[in-house]
Amino acid sequence: MMWIDYVVESAGAKGQAFRVKGDWDGEVMGYAQDGTPKDHWLYKPGDVFIVNEHGWLRKTDELTTLLRKYEEGKKQNGDRSSSSD
């Protein structure tokens, strides 16, 4: 599926957060303009993604996998966490 005409809004100078904004609140999270649920969405609250080396965000339901990859990355790259977290 191609998602076009959306805005990616970034928070923080070091990639702390971003969101995709559509034409109305909830558009990319599965809600029609009138608030009724749609049968497709880009992401929903609670979704967890892991970014691969090619920049693809891959959804995972395994939070332990996310935590393990995060810890491995910290060991390889040093702890680059923000003190504001």
N, C-alpha and C positions, 0 to 999 in steps of 0.2 A: 504494500500500500504506500502511496506517495502522500506525504503531508506537506502542503505548500501554503504560503502566505501566513506564516506564523512568526512571531517575534520571540527571540531567545533573550531573556532578561537575566543579567548576571549580577550577583551580589558579592561584594568583597573583591579585592584586587588579586587575590590568590586562588580563585576558583572555589570559594567556600560553598557557594550555592548558585543554582540557576533554575529558571523555570521557563516553560514554553507558554506563551500567551496567545490565545485565539481571539476571535471577534467578540466573544462573550465569556464571562466567568464559567469555568467548567467545560468548555468546548472540547479541550484535549483530554479531559478526564471522563468523557462518556456521557455528557448531558447535552440535550438539544437546547436551543435558545429558550424554549418555554419551560425548561427544567426537567423534562421527562428523560428517562434513561435512553441512551443510544445503544446499539449492539456492537459498537467499536469504539476504541479509545487508544490514546497514545500511552498513557499511564494513569494509575489511580492511586489515591492515598494509601500508603503502606507498602507500595511496590519497592523492591530493592533491586538495584542494577550493579553490575560489575563492568567496568570499562576495559576492553581488551587493548592490545598493543596497536590495533588499527583504528581505534577511536569508537568502535561500536559499543553501545551500551546494551548488555545482554541481561535480561531479566532472570533473576534467580529466586527460588523459594527457599533456598538453603542459606540461612543467615550464618551458619557456622562456616560455610565456604567463604563468604564475604569477610568474616573476621579473620580467618586463616590467611587469606590473600593480603589483607591489610597488614597483618603482623609480618608477613614475609617481605612485603614492600618496605616497611619501616626498617627491617634489618638490612635490606639491600641498599636503600637510599638514605638512610638516616631518618630520624624522626623529624618530619617537617610540619607537625601539627601546629595549629595556631594557638596562642595563649588565650584567645578570646572564646574558645570552644567551651 
